[in-house]
Amino acid sequence: MFMKNWCPYSQRAEATIKNLVDRYEKVDLANMDEGQPSGPDVQEYLFQKTKQSTVPNIFIKQQHIGGNDKLQALVANKTINEYLERL
């Protein structure tokens, strides 16, 4: 999950993911370490790949899921397990 720690949608997505899986990776675009690409550069790259300009930008097994709204919809209609079973 690519996110920004101050974003309420990122926070909600992270809370949902924590309830679904034991282990996940997140990249906080607001707090990139020195020597890494900048957050805006990563976000621009993600836009080029996914056509999504907002965070969170969620992937499961390298498959782009979308943002928080899409994640919440997958959980609500119980289709998230189809994605998680591939883990």
URFEN-V739987 format. One record per residue. RES is the residue in one letter. PSI is psi in radians with two decimals (none if undefined). Layout:
BEGIN
res: <RES,RES>
psi: <PSI,PSI>
END
This chain:
BEGIN
res: <M,F,M,K,N,W,C,P,Y,S,Q,R,A,E,A,T,I,K,N,L,V,D,R,Y,E,K,V,D,L,A,N,M,D,E,G,Q,P,S,G,P,D,V,Q,E,Y,L,F,Q,K,T,K,Q,S,T,V,P,N,I,F,I,K,Q,Q,H,I,G,G,N,D,K,L,Q,A,L,V,A,N,K,T,I,N,E,Y,L,E,R,L>
psi: <2.24,2.26,3.08,2.24,-0.41,-0.11,2.13,-0.53,-0.66,-0.74,-0.73,-0.75,-0.75,-0.74,-0.71,-0.79,-0.70,-0.55,-0.26,-0.64,2.76,-0.50,2.37,2.84,2.48,2.56,2.01,1.81,-0.28,-0.24,1.04,2.44,2.69,2.44,-0.21,2.84,2.70,2.73,-0.83,-0.61,-0.75,-0.74,-0.66,-0.72,-0.79,-0.69,-0.74,-0.63,-0.65,-0.26,0.32,2.16,-0.02,2.89,2.69,2.68,1.89,2.36,2.50,2.09,0.84,0.17,2.20,2.20,-0.75,-2.55,-2.83,-0.75,-0.76,-0.75,-0.83,-0.64,-0.72,-0.65,-0.80,-0.71,0.19,0.47,-0.03,-0.56,-0.51,-0.64,-0.74,-0.52,-0.35,-0.14,none>
END
